[in-house]
Amino acid sequence: GLAMVYLINPPVAQIMEALSTWLKQMGDVNAVVLGITIGTMMCVDMGGPVNKTASMAANALFADGFAAPESAKIIGGMTPPLGIGISTLLAKKKFTAAEKDAGLTCIPMGLVFITEGVLPFAAADPLRVIPCSMIGSAIAGGMAMALGCSTPAVHGGIFIVPITEKPLMFLLSLVVGSLVTAVLYAILRKPIKQEDAEEEIKELDIEIN
């Protein structure tokens, strides 16, 4: 506890504040680049410090009357679980039964802006899940800002669409970003090992017996 308070927290807080300041300054320069950056940061660590820094910066801009980054933030956090969930439907043979069940769970979690739904996949396959998620969210966040989406809410997922300016563009950005993540991961995902498939068959036999 002492190490967290006196050794770890101070430098991390300074880094997060510097990132937040940088993002807020970027909002005055290029909205599309800001959307891409926020979208990317939202899925670097799936709910960790980088994610929270992007969220904090978007909230600070919202408090200053600039609501557009909230669209990039929310879409950027929704895209990873939706994309990975859809990928389990696109490439069913590459996932175990348990992973397909987890993928189905990811979809409703993504719809309500719970990025952490993708954590089991990110923990098991970080070198593929995280880059695929970052690319999809970057595209979605950039599109949302480019198309003029503006969300007067800091959370809510799909439920904030009716109060979002240009809601159809918001949904379009979300769909495109999610599909990019889904297709990329479906392609890059390695097929399940033969022994894993055999183990699933054994488990199925036991359940039947």
N, C-alpha and C positions, 0 to 999 in steps of 0.2 A: 504493500500500500504506500509506504514512504517513497519507494523507488518510482512508483507511478506519479505521485504528487510532485516530487522534487527533481527527478531526473528525466522522465519520459514526457510528461505532460507539457512542460514549458516549451521545448523545441517543437513538439508536434503542434501546439497551439500557434506558435509563430509561423510555421509552415502553412497551416490552414488559413491564417489571417492573410498571409501574403498571397495565397492562391485566390482567396475571396476578393481581395482588393484588385488583383489582376483581372479577374472575370468581370467585376463591376466596371473597370475602366474599359474593357473590351466592348462592353455594351454600348459605349458611345462611338465606337469605331466601325464595327461591322457586325450587324445582327446575325447574319448567316454563320459567320465564324464562331460567334458566341454560342449559337444553337448547336453547332457541331461539337464544340468543346464541352458544353454542359452535357450533351447526350453521351459523349464518350466517357466523361468522368463518372457518370451515373452508374456505369457497369464495370469500372476498373476493379472494384473490390466488393461489388454487390451488397451495398449497405454499410460499408466500412467508412474510414475517415475521408477518403477521396470522394466517395459518393456523398457523404454528408457536407463536405466543403462546397461541392457544386450546388447542393440543395440550399445551403445557407446563403450562398451568393445570389441564387435566384430569388430567395425569399427577401433578401435585403433590397434587391432591385425592385421587387414588387412593392415593398414598403415605401420606396421612393417614387412610386407611380408608374413603373415600367413592368407591365404584367406579362409581356410576351415570353420572357425566359421561363416562366412557370410552365408554359406549354412544352418547351423543350425538355424541361426537367421531368415532368410527369410522363411524357412519351418516352423519354430516355430510360426511365425506370420501368415502364411497362413492357418495352420491347424484348428484353432478354428472356423473361419467363415465357412470354407468348411465343417467341421465336423458337426456343428450345423445345417447348411443348409441341409446337407444330412439326418440328423436325422428327419427333418420335412417331408421328403419323405418316410422314413422307418416306421415312426409311425404317420401316418396322423391323426388317430383318437384321438391322444393326444394333438393336436394343433388346435387352432382356425383358421378361414380363414385368419384373419389378420396376425397371426403368420406364417402360411404357406407362405403367400406372402412375409413376411420379410425373411423367410428362403430361398426363391428363390433369393432374393436380396443378401443374404450373400454369395452365391456361386461365382458370378462374382467378388464381393469385395475380397473374399479370394484369387481368382486366381491372382489378381493384388496386393496382399500383403497389404490389408487394414484390419488390425485386428479389428479395431473399428466397423466393420460391425456386430459383435456379441454383441455389447454393449446392445441393447434392451433386448436380452435374458439374458445376465449376470445381468442386473439390476433387471429383473423380477424374476429370479431364480438363484441367485448367488451360493447357496450351492450345486447346481448340475452342472450348466454350467461351472463354473470356475474349479472345480476338474476334470471334464471330459475333458476339454480343456487342462489342465496341463498334464494329463496322455498321451493324444494323441500327444501333442507337444514334451513331453519328449522323447517318443519313436521315433518320427520322427527325432528330433534333434540328438539323440544318433545314430540312424541308418545312418543318413547322414554322420556323422563324422567317424563311423566305416567302412562305405563302401567307404570312400575316396573321397567324393564329395568336390569340391572346387569351389567357385563362385567368380569371379573377378568383383563383382559389389555390391553396398550397398543397392540397391532397384531394383524393377522391376517385382517381382512376377514371373509368368509363362514365361514372356518374356526373362528372363535371362537364361532359360534352355539351349538354343543353345550354349552359351558361357561357360557353367558350365562343369567342368571336371567330367566325369562319369554322364552324364545327365539322363540316364535310372535309375541309382541308386538314383538320386535326386527325380525323379518322383515316384519311388517305395517307398521311404521314405515318401513322401508327401501323397501318396495314403494310405499306412498302417496307418500312424498317423491320417489322416482324418477319416478313417473307424473306428478306435478304438474310437475316440471321438464320432462319429455318433452312433455307436452301444451302447456304454455306456449310452449316454444321452437318446437314444430311450428307453432303458430298465428302467432307473432311473426316467425319466420324469413321473410326475403324470398325470393321465387322466384329461381332462378338466372337470370342474364342470357341473352338469346338467343345472344349471341356465345360465351358459355361453353359452351352446349349444342352449338353448331355446332362449336366447337373440339374437344369430346369426340367428336363424330361423325367429324371429320377424323382424330383420333388412332386411333379404332377402325378406320377404313378403312386407315390405314397399317399397323396391326397385322395386319389380315386379308391385305393384299397381301404 
